[in-house]
């Protein structure tokens, strides 16, 4: 048994070890971003260590992460070609595409042609050189993300990311697709544990709209173990609209941490749907802040958890202004001996009269030894509000199964149908037909590969 | 709270804030320890109560453990740090000769109960309720004892039980809430002065509802009650607990522990109406109610039901819980919590499903008015073994006014696919439509609100024994007086 002190020491050393590595993005010592990173570095050092007594980490077995010595990889495309990538790993989409391999921007695999005026989509690395003012503005305008250890660490060390800036009133015709391909074939030694930190800034000016797709994929080789930490900052100015879809299918050995910070101005609309399938440990945090009234936010998510996996969603939606509306719906299918964690918080500030919020979390347990920890929270300080939350945890309904079987449908087929039906609620919120079909397909493939539909897995 | 003599008519504000009706101090000479806590004080308490060696050992173990613990900070409640050395840990009304009947009880005490509207004489005849009145820390009057004895039921104070039934107490004390359980339970184990002990033998249906009225009386005396109820196989008992306390300016700490044990097919129904002094409108004074209540459904098909109506206390911090060990056992929790003024309530339950086919129901109604803070915090855990476990949780919050708060923090942990857990929660205010409907039928706004609020709480009130339900409704109306509009 490792003592608590040892664990804490291990964690302290882990953060120091990461901070000791080279800054891959900024070589210039006098660069303004360098100062920003210094502050972040200090924050990493001064913020308290994580432990399970902290509410935010109550159910996460984070200790394992700190047992690994993650090292930033070298730049390489790993020999991936367009054909390989497009045939096997990506949805058939018409999109503006940015591909990152192990956190490095791969120009040759990306496609950013024909972007018209008023639209900036590029890597952060390019933005630093091409439009330093615009980027600097976002950083200065933005949150200081130095409030928790991992986002501060990301601030201090991110190697690249995407910068999207849509001018007033501009609507993008095709989605922007960000592909993160994580592979250890790209590195010199096969068993290296990569540390990948990416950082995105999405800035929508007044009345603009865009669809953004984030796609986390990896080659599913045996020992593709890495830690990917991804921070996305989103600013939605008055009347703008962002549709944001996320597909996470990391390697089964990978650690994945996504943190999304959304700031919304008057009348803006954030619509998001997530599908999480992969990772040994995968956590996504949404922090949404309504800064002005009448804004709207929809968060949808589906997670499928198999053996030895922990998938976690943390939501923190802050109604700070009146007349805002939010919908949070998350569903989980547990088909293996894994753990799902859901922590949803809706805060309604005392000024936020006429807030309307609904939070639901439903979980389907298909096997023994799976575990669900769910915690939907309401914190309400205003009286004229409509807020509710609901949670369920259960297995497939025997009556539903019977209904289908009595109509001549095989047990395995019936189970599959019920799972798909369960997922449908979330999937129908993906308003991009090609992507939706691709995501439904991926889910079905994952469930099929793990025998979800074959007979009774309950073992009794 | 110094009040200059008033010559003028009471203002509307005075009437609106209506004040705490049960606030008065009974002056009875007390045998009170000087403030402070150390091993000697504990030895002294133990010696004063003439306790056997093992009780003292247990107290000291708890005290040593307590020294290593820190005051919990996780609750959604704010209060100044408590100086545990400024509290007197023992206070007993001075004994004349032990009273055998009501006639011998200190008339001032009886008068105090009368002011509260619970005269013992009436209680005796009325509704067959036996009252074990706890006045501060020592029981002074116990009624209906003989009738209970006939049925084989033991209903006495904890000190008496330690003297007369040491084997039972030793077997069960601390078996549900261990001395090391949490900060306040630990403190309680070290310094508990008295409490209630109930033992229902096998197959006995307790012939009457058992009831205890707690009062905190002596200034600066934290009250550390310890209640232990054991229901043997096939027995039934309904226990009522009601609380009122005199008005007082300093914050008083109340850290009670309640342990329930239900064997095969036993049913324990535990009802609480809590109306301790909530502090004044500025939040000064009032009781800190930090209670650990837990029931163990040890036997098959055993059943524990908690019902609580919480309208008092500056801070309420309690989570009556059920450990559902026996197969097919049932746990229930029904709660109404009202906070107004500067009151803070952080309350809820834990339902730990361990046995097969265990079921639990949670119904929690929170009402916040003024600057009140109302939090539901609950845990439902389905362990690996809990096949066929079922839970339904419903938490509704009603907000009256725009300065109060209602929070819901449910924790749900499921480790068995065959278990089903449902949780739903809503937060809303009384709608204009509802009010309008009542008003157009000639009800005043206040009556309309009171009617709607009572309807909101009906599900819980229905679970209370009849006399209690009436009292609870009255209390609710009284509490909400002036809070609406």
Interface residues (C-beta under 8 A of the other chain):
Chain A: X55 X334 X350 X353 X363 X365 X366 X367 X368 X369 X370 X371 X372 X373 X374 X375 X376 X377 X378 X379 X380 X381 X382 X383 X384 X385 X386 X387 X388 X389 X390 X391 X392 X393 X394 X395 X458 X460
Chain B: X74 X382 X384 X387 X397 X399 X400 X401 X402 X403 X404 X405 X406 X407 X408 X409 X410 X411 X412 X413 X414 X415 X416 X417 X418 X419 X420 X421 X422 X423 X424 X425 X426 X427 X428 X429
